[in-house]
């Protein structure tokens, strides 16, 4: 496939512009209010709030939130197993998707940074977001000793995070 030479500076500009658009959106008073509402809930109730409110167009509109074109709100999970509740995502232009496809801002339940691997385990396949969300709702830990990459629990954990 031939095309214009894409430089690192081109990709950086696309990513910076996309991040600026995400930041403009998540720093609106309406969006800050919904995030405050989310984090006022106990950590185990937050996944349901994400499903019922943050991913619900009608509920968002009731709160004065209409994501700009190209900005997505979605559930997600990452290989490092941090307790992600949802992400706000924007794809960079397809022409610049040579090394990176999108940028996002994640909203997580609180966690201890020391519990999140920064070695090669951080790049393992993520758990299905439904599995990770169920673990967060149950107050369970999604570390590698309790969950396989296929999302099957090997034991039940009583550990949870609290605000």
N, CA, C and O of each residue as an XYZ file, in Angstrom:
652
protein
N       0.852     -1.188      0.000
C       0.000      0.000      0.000
C       0.886      1.236      0.000
O       1.721      1.405      0.889
N       0.714      2.069     -0.960
C       1.532      3.265     -1.024
C       0.694      4.467     -0.606
O      -0.534      4.456     -0.687
N       1.374      5.467     -0.172
C       0.690      6.674      0.252
C       1.705      7.673      0.727
O       2.908      7.444      0.596
N       1.253      8.772      1.275
C       2.195      9.782      1.751
C       3.020      9.234      2.919
O       2.565      8.382      3.682
N       4.228      9.742      3.031
C       5.073      9.357      4.152
C       4.506      9.994      5.416
O       4.332     11.210      5.496
N       4.227      9.154      6.389
C       3.690      9.617      7.664
C       4.846      9.697      8.650
O       5.590      8.732      8.823
N       4.992     10.826      9.282
C       6.077     11.009     10.246
C       5.548     10.863     11.665
O       4.342     10.902     11.905
N       6.467     10.695     12.585
C       6.096     10.654     13.995
C       5.407     11.955     14.408
O       4.493     11.949     15.233
N       5.847     13.050     13.838
C       5.228     14.349     14.150
C       3.775     14.396     13.680
O       2.928     14.984     14.352
N       3.478     13.780     12.528
C       2.098     13.732     12.036
C       1.212     12.955     13.013
O       0.113     13.388     13.360
N       1.714     11.810     13.440
C       0.950     10.971     14.374
C       0.772     11.702     15.699
O      -0.318     11.703     16.272
N       1.841     12.323     16.182
C       1.763     13.084     17.426
C       0.688     14.169     17.332
O      -0.118     14.319     18.250
N       0.668     14.922     16.238
C      -0.333     15.989     16.077
C      -1.750     15.425     16.093
O      -2.643     15.998     16.718
N      -1.953     14.302     15.407
C      -3.282     13.673     15.399
C      -3.689     13.227     16.798
O      -4.824     13.433     17.228
N      -2.743     12.617     17.496
C      -3.046     12.157     18.855
C      -3.296     13.342     19.779
O      -4.223     13.304     20.588
N      -2.490     14.389     19.674
C      -2.652     15.568     20.526
C      -4.007     16.227     20.286
O      -4.680     16.633     21.233
N      -4.405     16.332     19.018
C      -5.699     16.927     18.703
C      -6.834     16.080     19.283
O      -7.788     16.618     19.845
N      -6.730     14.759     19.146
C      -7.763     13.873     19.681
C      -7.821     13.986     21.205
O      -8.908     14.052     21.779
N      -6.660     14.009     21.863
C      -6.648     14.175     23.322
C      -7.266     15.506     23.723
O      -8.031     15.567     24.686
N      -6.945     16.570     22.999
C      -7.527     17.877     23.326
C      -9.052     17.829     23.246
O      -9.737     18.412     24.086
N      -9.584     17.133     22.235
C     -11.036     17.005     22.113
C     -11.618     16.192     23.279
O     -12.678     16.533     23.805
N     -10.931     15.128     23.678
C     -11.400     14.343     24.820
C     -11.376     15.174     26.099
O     -12.328     15.159     26.879
N     -10.285     15.892     26.302
C     -10.157     16.714     27.511
C     -11.240     17.790     27.541
O     -11.842     18.037     28.586
N     -11.489     18.431     26.397
C     -12.558     19.442     26.348
C     -13.899     18.835     26.755
O     -14.685     19.476     27.452
N     -14.161     17.602     26.321
C     -15.424     16.947     26.643
C     -15.503     16.544     28.113
O     -16.495     16.839     28.780
N     -14.473     15.876     28.625
C     -14.561     15.359     30.005
C     -14.431     16.455     31.056
O     -14.687     16.206     32.234
N     -14.042     17.655     30.656
C     -13.948     18.744     31.629
C     -15.157     19.683     31.579
O     -15.154     20.735     32.218
N     -16.190     19.301     30.819
C     -17.425     20.088     30.886
C     -18.061     19.866     32.247
O     -17.881     18.811     32.856
N     -18.792     20.841     32.719
C     -19.434     20.732     34.037
C     -20.385     19.539     34.074
O     -20.447     18.830     35.079
N     -21.123     19.312     32.997
C     -22.081     18.201     32.953
C     -21.368     16.855     33.083
O     -21.825     15.974     33.811
N     -20.256     16.700     32.380
C     -19.539     15.430     32.469
C     -18.885     15.280     33.839
O     -18.897     14.192     34.414
N     -18.323     16.347     34.358
C     -17.744     16.282     35.707
C     -18.805     15.893     36.736
O     -18.516     15.148     37.672
N     -20.039     16.394     36.567
C     -21.119     16.039     37.497
C     -21.436     14.552     37.455
O     -21.653     13.936     38.499
N     -21.466     13.965     36.255
C     -21.788     12.547     36.158
C     -20.655     11.692     36.743
O     -20.903     10.644     37.339
N     -19.421     12.148     36.567
C     -18.284     11.429     37.165
C     -18.353     11.533     38.688
O     -18.082     10.557     39.386
N     -18.712     12.700     39.204
C     -18.891     12.843     40.651
C     -19.982     11.908     41.156
O     -19.843     11.287     42.209
N     -21.066     11.814     40.396
C     -22.165     10.918     40.758
C     -21.680      9.460     40.780
O     -22.021      8.705     41.691
N     -20.895      9.075     39.791
C     -20.332      7.722     39.730
C     -19.465      7.434     40.941
O     -19.651      6.417     41.609
N     -18.521      8.316     41.231
C     -17.569      8.058     42.313
C     -18.166      8.259     43.711
O     -17.536      7.903     44.707
N     -19.368      8.824     43.791
C     -20.052      8.909     45.086
C     -20.628      7.549     45.498
O     -20.953      7.326     46.664
N     -20.746      6.647     44.519
C     -21.278      5.304     44.792
C     -20.195      4.402     45.361
O     -19.009      4.640     45.135
N     -20.594      3.355     46.106
C     -19.603      2.360     46.536
C     -18.950      1.732     45.296
O     -19.615      1.578     44.271
N     -17.677      1.372     45.369
C     -16.976      0.817     44.201
C     -17.698     -0.355     43.541
O     -17.641     -0.496     42.320
N     -18.366     -1.185     44.308
C     -19.044     -2.350     43.727
C     -20.315     -1.973     42.974
O     -20.817     -2.779     42.190
N     -20.847     -0.777     43.188
C     -22.053     -0.327     42.479
C     -21.740      0.446     41.198
O     -22.631      0.708     40.390
N     -20.498      0.799     41.025
C     -20.128      1.643     39.891
C     -20.303      0.969     38.528
O     -20.763      1.630     37.597
N     -19.960     -0.312     38.364
C     -20.180     -0.921     37.041
C     -21.633     -0.849     36.580
O     -21.892     -0.629     35.396
N     -22.577     -1.031     37.490
C     -23.990     -0.958     37.100
C     -24.369      0.465     36.703
O     -25.148      0.660     35.770
N     -23.828      1.456     37.400
C     -24.072      2.854     37.040
C     -23.527      3.141     35.640
O     -24.158      3.847     34.854
N     -22.355      2.591     35.337
C     -21.789      2.770     33.988
C     -22.763      2.210     32.958
O     -23.061      2.866     31.960
N     -23.257      0.998     33.199
C     -24.202      0.379     32.254
C     -25.498      1.172     32.142
O     -25.986      1.427     31.042
N     -26.051      1.558     33.287
C     -27.370      2.176     33.316
C     -27.381      3.648     32.916
O     -28.379      4.139     32.387
N     -26.288      4.349     33.163
C     -26.289      5.799     32.959
C     -25.250      6.239     31.926
O     -25.603      6.864     30.925
N     -24.002      5.927     32.153
C     -22.942      6.462     31.295
C     -23.014      5.903     29.875
O     -22.666      6.597     28.920
N     -23.459      4.668     29.730
C     -23.578      4.074     28.391
C     -24.992      4.169     27.834
O     -25.314      3.527     26.834
N     -25.829      4.965     28.475
C     -27.224      5.093     28.081
C     -27.454      6.505     27.533
O     -27.444      7.483     28.280
N     -27.657      6.590     26.243
C     -27.806      7.882     25.568
C     -28.927      8.725     26.181
O     -28.776      9.937     26.339
N     -30.042      8.093     26.525
C     -31.172      8.819     27.114
C     -30.795      9.415     28.463
O     -31.104     10.573     28.743
N     -30.126      8.622     29.299
C     -29.716      9.113     30.620
C     -28.685     10.231     30.500
O     -28.705     11.192     31.268
N     -27.791     10.095     29.536
C     -26.804     11.151     29.326
C     -27.497     12.450     28.930
O     -27.186     13.517     29.462
N     -28.443     12.352     27.987
C     -29.158     13.564     27.542
C     -29.909     14.218     28.691
O     -29.967     15.445     28.773
N     -30.493     13.402     29.591
C     -31.184     13.957     30.761
C     -30.250     14.807     31.605
O     -30.677     15.754     32.265
N     -28.971     14.458     31.575
C     -27.960     15.168     32.356
C     -27.231     16.226     31.530
O     -26.235     16.793     31.980
N     -27.727     16.489     30.327
C     -27.147     17.518     29.480
C     -25.861     17.116     28.777
O     -25.062     17.975     28.402
N     -25.654     15.809     28.594
C     -24.424     15.320     27.973
C     -24.733     14.707     26.616
O     -25.500     13.749     26.510
N     -24.129     15.270     25.587
C     -24.198     14.721     24.235
C     -22.757     14.661     23.732
O     -22.171     15.694     23.407
N     -22.185     13.464     23.665
C     -20.792     13.380     23.204
C     -20.654     13.943     21.788
O     -21.490     13.673     20.925
N     -19.608     14.718     21.553
C     -19.368     15.233     20.203
C     -19.128     14.091     19.215
O     -18.758     12.986     19.613
N     -19.338     14.359     17.948
C     -19.113     13.356     16.905
C     -17.697     12.800     17.029
O     -16.732     13.548     17.183
N     -17.594     11.491     16.959
C     -16.294     10.829     17.009
C     -15.808     10.485     18.392
O     -14.796      9.799     18.531
N     -16.495     10.938     19.424
C     -16.104     10.599     20.792
C     -17.022      9.493     21.277
O     -18.246      9.613     21.237
N     -16.406      8.413     21.737
C     -17.136      7.228     22.190
C     -16.987      7.055     23.687
O     -15.924      7.317     24.249
N     -18.054      6.614     24.330
C     -18.002      6.179     25.716
C     -18.241      4.682     25.669
O     -19.235      4.225     25.105
N     -17.332      3.916     26.262
C     -17.489      2.470     26.192
C     -16.795      1.799     27.370
O     -15.915      2.373     28.011
N     -17.216      0.575     27.631
C     -16.531     -0.247     28.622
C     -15.275     -0.788     27.972
O     -15.236     -0.996     26.759
N     -14.264     -1.014     28.765
C     -13.020     -1.532     28.235
C     -12.253     -2.212     29.358
O     -12.546     -2.015     30.537
N     -11.278     -3.005     28.980
C     -10.378     -3.608     29.950
C      -8.999     -3.675     29.323
O      -8.851     -3.619     28.102
N      -8.001     -3.793     30.168
C      -6.623     -3.761     29.712
C      -5.866     -4.943     30.301
O      -6.262     -5.498     31.326
N      -4.790     -5.316     29.655
C      -4.003     -6.462     30.087
C      -3.387     -6.310     31.459
O      -3.047     -7.306     32.098
N      -3.237     -5.083     31.922
C      -2.645     -4.893     33.251
C      -3.645     -5.130     34.379
O      -3.282     -5.082     35.554
N      -4.902     -5.385     34.023
C      -5.977     -5.745     34.958
C      -6.384     -4.637     35.941
O      -6.997     -4.916     36.971
N      -6.041     -3.379     35.621
C      -6.539     -2.312     36.498
C      -8.061     -2.289     36.401
O      -8.615     -2.678     35.373
N      -8.739     -1.845     37.442
C     -10.213     -1.910     37.472
C     -10.887     -0.791     36.691
O     -11.493      0.109     37.273
N     -10.777     -0.855     35.374
C     -11.351      0.176     34.507
C     -12.872      0.078     34.503
O     -13.436     -0.998     34.305
N     -13.521      1.206     34.723
C     -14.978      1.278     34.694
C     -15.482      1.613     33.288
O     -16.419      0.985     32.795
N     -14.856      2.604     32.646
C     -15.210      2.962     31.268
C     -14.103      3.836     30.701
O     -13.238      4.326     31.426
N     -14.151      4.017     29.399
C     -13.204      4.908     28.726
C     -13.967      5.880     27.841
O     -15.076      5.602     27.385
N     -13.346      7.020     27.614
C     -13.808      7.984     26.624
C     -12.751      7.929     25.534
O     -11.578      8.200     25.791
N     -13.158      7.577     24.312
C     -12.227      7.232     23.237
C     -12.476      8.057     21.987
O     -13.598      8.467     21.691
N     -11.382      8.286     21.263
C     -11.471      8.923     19.947
C     -10.408      8.293     19.059
O      -9.244      8.183     19.444
N     -10.823      7.881     17.867
C      -9.880      7.348     16.890
C      -9.143      8.495     16.221
O      -9.721      9.548     15.953
N      -7.861      8.281     15.955
C      -7.114      9.268     15.177
C      -7.425      9.003     13.700
O      -7.931      7.930     13.371
N      -7.138      9.943     12.811
C      -7.437      9.720     11.392
C      -6.799      8.414     10.884
O      -5.673      8.072     11.246
N      -7.536      7.713     10.054
C      -7.081      6.414      9.552
C      -5.704      6.495      8.896
O      -4.893      5.580      9.032
N      -5.450      7.562      8.204
C      -4.157      7.753      7.548
C      -2.999      7.675      8.547
O      -1.898      7.253      8.193
N      -3.251      8.082      9.795
C      -2.202      8.109     10.813
C      -2.225      6.884     11.724
O      -1.472      6.829     12.696
N      -3.063      5.915     11.431
C      -3.159      4.725     12.280
C      -2.103      3.678     11.933
O      -2.386      2.480     11.917
N      -0.898      4.137     11.660
C       0.187      3.213     11.307
C       0.748      2.505     12.529
O       1.162      1.349     12.435
N       0.769      3.175     13.670
C       1.314      2.589     14.897
C       0.335      2.701     16.070
O       0.506      2.028     17.086
N      -0.650      3.518     15.937
C      -1.596      3.786     17.024
C      -2.950      4.027     16.393
O      -3.040      4.683     15.356
N      -4.007      3.507     17.000
C      -5.331      3.679     16.413
C      -6.176      4.743     17.087
O      -6.919      5.466     16.423
N      -6.063      4.840     18.406
C      -6.953      5.737     19.127
C      -6.278      6.247     20.384
O      -5.212      5.779     20.784
N      -6.929      7.214     20.989
C      -6.510      7.701     22.301
C      -7.727      7.602     23.208
O      -8.868      7.658     22.750
N      -7.465      7.453     24.498
C      -8.588      7.382     25.414
C      -8.202      7.913     26.776
O      -7.028      8.001     27.135
N      -9.225      8.260     27.513
C      -9.092      8.632     28.914
C      -9.868      7.572     29.675
O     -11.042      7.329     29.398
N      -9.206      6.945     30.635
C      -9.853      5.876     31.386
C     -10.359      6.390     32.727
O      -9.774      7.283     33.341
N     -11.452      5.802     33.153
C     -12.023      6.072     34.465
C     -12.037      4.734     35.206
O     -12.749      3.806     34.823
N     -11.245      4.656     36.263
C     -11.029      3.417     36.999
C     -11.547      3.532     38.415
O     -11.687      4.627     38.958
N     -11.829      2.376     39.006
C     -11.983      2.340     40.449
C     -10.593      2.571     41.029
O      -9.597      2.228     40.393
N     -10.510      3.151     42.233
C      -9.190      3.362     42.835
C      -8.440      2.029     42.980
O      -9.042      0.986     43.235
N      -7.140      2.091     42.815
C      -6.306      0.903     42.974
C      -4.917      1.340     43.400
O      -4.517      2.486     43.195
N      -4.203      0.424     43.985
C      -2.834      0.669     44.397
C      -1.931      0.452     43.187
O      -1.907     -0.639     42.618
N      -1.197      1.474     42.797
C      -0.323      1.377     41.617
C       0.622      0.179     41.716
O       0.982     -0.408     40.696
N       1.026     -0.186     42.930
C       1.942     -1.311     43.104
C       1.285     -2.640     42.712
O       1.986     -3.615     42.440
N      -0.043     -2.688     42.680
C      -0.759     -3.916     42.314
C      -0.912     -4.095     40.809
O      -1.342     -5.155     40.354
N      -0.565     -3.070     40.033
C      -0.721     -3.136     38.582
C       0.639     -3.443     37.966
O       1.588     -2.677     38.133
N       0.732     -4.557     37.258
C       2.040     -4.915     36.696
C       2.498     -3.923     35.633
O       1.700     -3.437     34.832
N       3.767     -3.639     35.643
C       4.367     -2.760     34.637
C       5.383     -3.536     33.792
O       6.109     -2.950     32.989
N       5.427     -4.839     33.978
C       6.327     -5.684     33.204
C       5.565     -6.278     32.018
O       4.539     -5.728     31.617
N       6.037     -7.371     31.456
C       5.404     -7.964     30.272
C       3.960     -8.401     30.529
O       3.185     -8.523     29.581
N       3.581     -8.637     31.786
C       2.199     -9.014     32.089
C       1.208     -7.907     31.736
O       0.035     -8.185     31.487
N       1.658     -6.686     31.714
C       0.776     -5.563     31.362
C       0.303     -5.650     29.917
O      -0.688     -5.016     29.553
N       0.997     -6.424     29.089
C       0.672     -6.521     27.675
C      -0.051     -7.810     27.320
O      -0.245     -8.104     26.141
N      -0.457     -8.589     28.333
C      -1.203     -9.823     28.055
C      -2.600     -9.443     27.551
O      -3.022     -8.296     27.696
N      -3.305    -10.393     26.968
C      -4.666    -10.078     26.508
C      -5.546     -9.640     27.690
O      -5.476    -10.226     28.770
N      -6.355     -8.628     27.483
C      -7.243     -8.197     28.574
C      -8.350     -9.208     28.812
O      -8.685    -10.011     27.941
N      -8.905     -9.150     30.004
C     -10.105     -9.933     30.290
C     -11.254     -9.348     29.480
O     -11.245     -8.154     29.182
N     -12.235    -10.156     29.122
C     -13.435     -9.564     28.515
C     -14.013     -8.530     29.490
O     -14.074     -8.776     30.694
N     -14.432     -7.385     28.972
C     -14.874     -6.324     29.877
C     -16.053     -6.755     30.739
O     -16.209     -6.270     31.859
N     -16.886     -7.664     30.228
C     -18.013     -8.142     31.044
C     -17.507     -8.886     32.275
O     -18.070     -8.755     33.362
N     -16.450     -9.662     32.101
C     -15.867    -10.418     33.222
C     -15.239     -9.459     34.217
O     -15.455     -9.575     35.423
N     -14.459     -8.506     33.706
C     -13.822     -7.556     34.606
C     -14.862     -6.741     35.365
O     -14.705     -6.490     36.560
N     -15.922     -6.329     34.678
C     -16.971     -5.559     35.338
C     -17.655     -6.382     36.424
O     -17.971     -5.859     37.492
N     -17.884     -7.655     36.160
C     -18.501     -8.531     37.161
C     -17.584     -8.684     38.373
O     -18.060     -8.718     39.508
N     -16.287     -8.776     38.146
C     -15.342     -8.881     39.255
C     -15.353     -7.614     40.103
O     -15.347     -7.681     41.332
N     -15.370     -6.460     39.441
C     -15.415     -5.195     40.180
C     -16.703     -5.119     40.992
O     -16.680     -4.717     42.156
N     -17.828     -5.503     40.384
C     -19.118     -5.455     41.082
C     -19.148     -6.406     42.280
O     -19.857     -6.162     43.257
N     -18.370     -7.498     42.196
C     -18.315     -8.461     43.298
C     -17.255     -8.088     44.322
O     -17.140     -8.739     45.360
N     -16.480     -7.047     44.042
C     -15.409     -6.664     44.953
C     -14.218     -7.596     44.873
O     -13.402     -7.637     45.795
N     -14.103     -8.344     43.786
C     -13.013     -9.307     43.628
C     -11.811     -8.656     42.952
O     -11.923     -7.605     42.322
N     -10.681     -9.297     43.096
C      -9.434     -8.839     42.506
C      -9.231     -9.547     41.176
O      -9.371    -10.768     41.103
N      -8.907     -8.815     40.136
C      -8.744     -9.401     38.804
C      -7.283     -9.697     38.482
O      -6.895     -9.662     37.315
N      -6.470     -9.986     39.486
C      -5.064    -10.261     39.195
C      -4.896    -11.609     38.517
O      -5.852    -12.378     38.417
N      -3.715    -11.895     38.061
C      -3.485    -13.101     37.264
C      -3.632    -14.383     38.063
O      -3.895    -15.431     37.473
N      -3.475    -14.346     39.364
C      -3.590    -15.585     40.122
C      -5.038    -16.040     40.270
O      -5.293    -17.205     40.575
N      -5.986    -15.133     40.056
C      -7.377    -15.527     40.245
C      -8.161    -15.654     38.946
O      -9.225    -16.272     38.940
N      -7.674    -15.091     37.851
C      -8.422    -15.077     36.597
C      -7.507    -15.489     35.458
O      -6.390    -14.987     35.335
N      -7.983    -16.398     34.633
C      -7.228    -16.772     33.440
C      -7.510    -15.771     32.340
O      -8.459    -14.994     32.439
N      -6.704    -15.778     31.296
C      -6.913    -14.845     30.191
C      -8.230    -15.092     29.477
O      -8.747    -14.194     28.812
N      -8.780    -16.286     29.601
C     -10.069    -16.569     28.972
C     -11.221    -16.047     29.828
O     -12.380    -16.102     29.419
N     -10.895    -15.537     31.023
C     -11.923    -14.943     31.864
C     -12.588    -15.910     32.818
O     -13.670    -15.623     33.330
N     -11.961    -17.057     33.071
C     -12.538    -18.027     33.992
C     -11.932    -17.851     35.371
O     -10.711    -17.814     35.519
N     -12.777    -17.745     36.372
C     -12.308    -17.597     37.736
C     -11.816    -18.934     38.265
O     -12.489    -19.955     38.122
N     -10.627    -18.921     38.882
C     -10.098    -20.136     39.495
C     -10.411    -20.176     40.976
O     -10.365    -21.249     41.579
N     -10.721    -19.070     41.570
C     -11.188    -19.030     42.940
C     -11.882    -17.707     43.180
O     -11.759    -16.769     42.392
N     -12.597    -17.648     44.255
C     -13.330    -16.429     44.592
C     -12.532    -15.638     45.611
O     -12.056    -16.196     46.599
N     -12.384    -14.363     45.381
C     -11.627    -13.516     46.285
C     -12.573    -12.687     47.136
O     -13.605    -12.214     46.659
N     -12.219    -12.520     48.379
C     -13.002    -11.675     49.281
C     -12.427    -10.265     49.317
O     -13.020     -9.368     49.915
N     -11.282    -10.065     48.684
C     -10.646     -8.758     48.710
C     -11.395     -7.798     47.812
O     -11.886     -8.179     46.749
N     -11.479     -6.597     48.226
C     -12.081     -5.563     47.406
C     -11.458     -4.232     47.755
O     -10.707     -4.130     48.724
N     -11.756     -3.233     46.992
C     -11.238     -1.912     47.300
C     -12.361     -1.077     47.915
O     -13.539     -1.263     47.611
N     -11.975     -0.190     48.755
C     -12.947      0.700     49.388
C     -12.426      2.121     49.323
O     -11.218      2.355     49.360
N     -13.327      3.049     49.228
C     -12.913      4.462     49.215
C     -12.730      4.934     50.620
O     -12.384      6.094     50.841
